[in-house]
Amino acid sequence: MGRRPSKNRGGAYRRGEIGREAMGAKRRIGLVGYGKLGQFIADAIVNDESIAADYELAFVWNRSAAAMEGKVPAELQMHEL
């Protein structure tokens, strides 16, 4: 007995039934870790207008706060989880 494929093909937004405006507020993203992937995601949210239209960077945490210095705005740096 295998798993049946889901009949859900994504939400109404993905299917194109409603537009971006109807989705409401931006999704707030918090990053735990500022390695290669964290840096890529943070950079994309902050610098890419098409991504920034849907997402907002809430915070970035990293074990070493020094890694974020000069790269992540101070108001977005979280020093304790």
KEMARVEX-147637 format. One record per residue (C-alpha): residue in one letter; z negated, y, x negated; chain. Coordinates in Angstrom, 3 decimals. Layout:
KEMARVEX-147637
<pt><rest>A</rest><pz>Z</pz><py>Y</py><px>X</px><kette>A</kette></pt>
...
END
This chain:
KEMARVEX-147637
<pt><rest>M</rest><pz>0.000</pz><py>0.000</py><px>0.000</px><kette>A</kette></pt>
<pt><rest>G</rest><pz>1.181</pz><py>3.143</py><px>-1.601</px><kette>A</kette></pt>
<pt><rest>R</rest><pz>0.509</pz><py>6.701</py><px>-0.701</px><kette>A</kette></pt>
<pt><rest>R</rest><pz>2.850</pz><py>8.221</py><px>1.843</px><kette>A</kette></pt>
<pt><rest>P</rest><pz>4.693</pz><py>11.368</py><px>0.844</px><kette>A</kette></pt>
<pt><rest>S</rest><pz>3.195</pz><py>14.477</py><px>2.381</px><kette>A</kette></pt>
<pt><rest>K</rest><pz>5.064</pz><py>16.054</py><px>5.261</px><kette>A</kette></pt>
<pt><rest>N</rest><pz>3.655</pz><py>19.430</py><px>4.204</px><kette>A</kette></pt>
<pt><rest>R</rest><pz>6.418</pz><py>21.113</py><px>2.239</px><kette>A</kette></pt>
<pt><rest>G</rest><pz>4.402</pz><py>24.208</py><px>1.403</px><kette>A</kette></pt>
<pt><rest>G</rest><pz>3.023</pz><py>27.103</py><px>3.352</px><kette>A</kette></pt>
<pt><rest>A</rest><pz>4.869</pz><py>29.551</py><px>5.563</px><kette>A</kette></pt>
<pt><rest>Y</rest><pz>5.279</pz><py>31.954</py><px>2.630</px><kette>A</kette></pt>
<pt><rest>R</rest><pz>6.946</pz><py>29.293</py><px>0.496</px><kette>A</kette></pt>
<pt><rest>R</rest><pz>9.257</pz><py>28.300</py><px>3.332</px><kette>A</kette></pt>
<pt><rest>G</rest><pz>10.302</pz><py>31.938</py><px>3.767</px><kette>A</kette></pt>
<pt><rest>E</rest><pz>8.923</pz><py>32.257</py><px>7.287</px><kette>A</kette></pt>
<pt><rest>I</rest><pz>6.766</pz><py>35.238</py><px>6.371</px><kette>A</kette></pt>
<pt><rest>G</rest><pz>7.196</pz><py>37.873</py><px>3.705</px><kette>A</kette></pt>
<pt><rest>R</rest><pz>4.957</pz><py>38.950</py><px>0.852</px><kette>A</kette></pt>
<pt><rest>E</rest><pz>3.650</pz><py>41.892</py><px>2.921</px><kette>A</kette></pt>
<pt><rest>A</rest><pz>2.211</pz><py>39.554</py><px>5.537</px><kette>A</kette></pt>
<pt><rest>M</rest><pz>0.224</pz><py>37.602</py><px>2.966</px><kette>A</kette></pt>
<pt><rest>G</rest><pz>-2.302</pz><py>40.429</py><px>2.682</px><kette>A</kette></pt>
<pt><rest>A</rest><pz>-4.262</pz><py>41.220</py><px>-0.442</px><kette>A</kette></pt>
<pt><rest>K</rest><pz>-3.392</pz><py>40.137</py><px>-3.950</px><kette>A</kette></pt>
<pt><rest>R</rest><pz>-4.925</pz><py>36.959</py><px>-5.291</px><kette>A</kette></pt>
<pt><rest>R</rest><pz>-7.580</pz><py>37.729</py><px>-7.890</px><kette>A</kette></pt>
<pt><rest>I</rest><pz>-7.427</pz><py>35.504</py><px>-10.966</px><kette>A</kette></pt>
<pt><rest>G</rest><pz>-10.312</pz><py>34.929</py><px>-13.386</px><kette>A</kette></pt>
<pt><rest>L</rest><pz>-9.587</pz><py>33.302</py><px>-16.727</px><kette>A</kette></pt>
<pt><rest>V</rest><pz>-12.121</pz><py>31.085</py><px>-18.467</px><kette>A</kette></pt>
<pt><rest>G</rest><pz>-10.761</pz><py>30.784</py><px>-21.974</px><kette>A</kette></pt>
<pt><rest>Y</rest><pz>-8.466</pz><py>33.082</py><px>-23.873</px><kette>A</kette></pt>
<pt><rest>G</rest><pz>-6.491</pz><py>30.599</py><px>-25.919</px><kette>A</kette></pt>
<pt><rest>K</rest><pz>-2.711</pz><py>30.309</py><px>-25.857</px><kette>A</kette></pt>
<pt><rest>L</rest><pz>-2.528</pz><py>29.604</py><px>-22.114</px><kette>A</kette></pt>
<pt><rest>G</rest><pz>-5.138</pz><py>32.229</py><px>-21.196</px><kette>A</kette></pt>
<pt><rest>Q</rest><pz>-3.339</pz><py>34.850</py><px>-23.282</px><kette>A</kette></pt>
<pt><rest>F</rest><pz>-0.010</pz><py>33.976</py><px>-21.670</px><kette>A</kette></pt>
<pt><rest>I</rest><pz>-1.409</pz><py>34.201</py><px>-18.131</px><kette>A</kette></pt>
<pt><rest>A</rest><pz>-3.318</pz><py>37.440</py><px>-18.779</px><kette>A</kette></pt>
<pt><rest>D</rest><pz>-0.273</pz><py>39.047</py><px>-20.366</px><kette>A</kette></pt>
<pt><rest>A</rest><pz>1.957</pz><py>37.969</py><px>-17.478</px><kette>A</kette></pt>
<pt><rest>I</rest><pz>-0.397</pz><py>39.340</py><px>-14.811</px><kette>A</kette></pt>
<pt><rest>V</rest><pz>-0.945</pz><py>42.652</py><px>-16.599</px><kette>A</kette></pt>
<pt><rest>N</rest><pz>2.591</pz><py>43.319</py><px>-17.863</px><kette>A</kette></pt>
<pt><rest>D</rest><pz>5.051</pz><py>41.624</py><px>-15.469</px><kette>A</kette></pt>
<pt><rest>E</rest><pz>5.582</pz><py>43.733</py><px>-12.338</px><kette>A</kette></pt>
<pt><rest>S</rest><pz>6.883</pz><py>40.827</py><px>-10.249</px><kette>A</kette></pt>
<pt><rest>I</rest><pz>3.749</pz><py>38.779</py><px>-10.996</px><kette>A</kette></pt>
<pt><rest>A</rest><pz>1.417</pz><py>41.780</py><px>-10.703</px><kette>A</kette></pt>
<pt><rest>A</rest><pz>2.751</pz><py>42.333</py><px>-7.178</px><kette>A</kette></pt>
<pt><rest>D</rest><pz>1.012</pz><py>39.102</py><px>-6.062</px><kette>A</kette></pt>
<pt><rest>Y</rest><pz>-1.854</pz><py>38.671</py><px>-8.544</px><kette>A</kette></pt>
<pt><rest>E</rest><pz>-4.634</pz><py>40.774</py><px>-10.038</px><kette>A</kette></pt>
<pt><rest>L</rest><pz>-6.655</pz><py>39.919</py><px>-13.147</px><kette>A</kette></pt>
<pt><rest>A</rest><pz>-10.350</pz><py>39.880</py><px>-12.163</px><kette>A</kette></pt>
<pt><rest>F</rest><pz>-11.946</pz><py>38.912</py><px>-15.495</px><kette>A</kette></pt>
<pt><rest>V</rest><pz>-11.399</pz><py>37.120</py><px>-18.793</px><kette>A</kette></pt>
<pt><rest>W</rest><pz>-14.141</pz><py>35.124</py><px>-20.513</px><kette>A</kette></pt>
<pt><rest>N</rest><pz>-13.967</pz><py>33.537</py><px>-23.936</px><kette>A</kette></pt>
<pt><rest>R</rest><pz>-16.593</pz><py>31.913</py><px>-26.167</px><kette>A</kette></pt>
<pt><rest>S</rest><pz>-15.677</pz><py>34.387</py><px>-28.863</px><kette>A</kette></pt>
<pt><rest>A</rest><pz>-15.532</pz><py>37.912</py><px>-27.432</px><kette>A</kette></pt>
<pt><rest>A</rest><pz>-13.893</pz><py>39.076</py><px>-30.678</px><kette>A</kette></pt>
<pt><rest>A</rest><pz>-10.686</pz><py>37.259</py><px>-29.653</px><kette>A</kette></pt>
<pt><rest>M</rest><pz>-10.306</pz><py>39.610</py><px>-26.694</px><kette>A</kette></pt>
<pt><rest>E</rest><pz>-10.959</pz><py>42.871</py><px>-28.558</px><kette>A</kette></pt>
<pt><rest>G</rest><pz>-7.978</pz><py>45.196</py><px>-28.294</px><kette>A</kette></pt>
<pt><rest>K</rest><pz>-6.033</pz><py>42.714</py><px>-26.151</px><kette>A</kette></pt>
<pt><rest>V</rest><pz>-7.984</pz><py>42.671</py><px>-22.887</px><kette>A</kette></pt>
<pt><rest>P</rest><pz>-9.230</pz><py>45.906</py><px>-21.303</px><kette>A</kette></pt>
<pt><rest>A</rest><pz>-13.006</pz><py>46.245</py><px>-21.712</px><kette>A</kette></pt>
<pt><rest>E</rest><pz>-13.615</pz><py>46.381</py><px>-17.947</px><kette>A</kette></pt>
<pt><rest>L</rest><pz>-12.008</pz><py>42.941</py><px>-17.558</px><kette>A</kette></pt>
<pt><rest>Q</rest><pz>-13.976</pz><py>41.244</py><px>-20.358</px><kette>A</kette></pt>
<pt><rest>M</rest><pz>-16.815</pz><py>39.040</py><px>-19.133</px><kette>A</kette></pt>
<pt><rest>H</rest><pz>-19.350</pz><py>38.231</py><px>-21.802</px><kette>A</kette></pt>
<pt><rest>E</rest><pz>-21.521</pz><py>35.712</py><px>-19.873</px><kette>A</kette></pt>
<pt><rest>L</rest><pz>-20.497</pz><py>33.184</py><px>-17.237</px><kette>A</kette></pt>
END
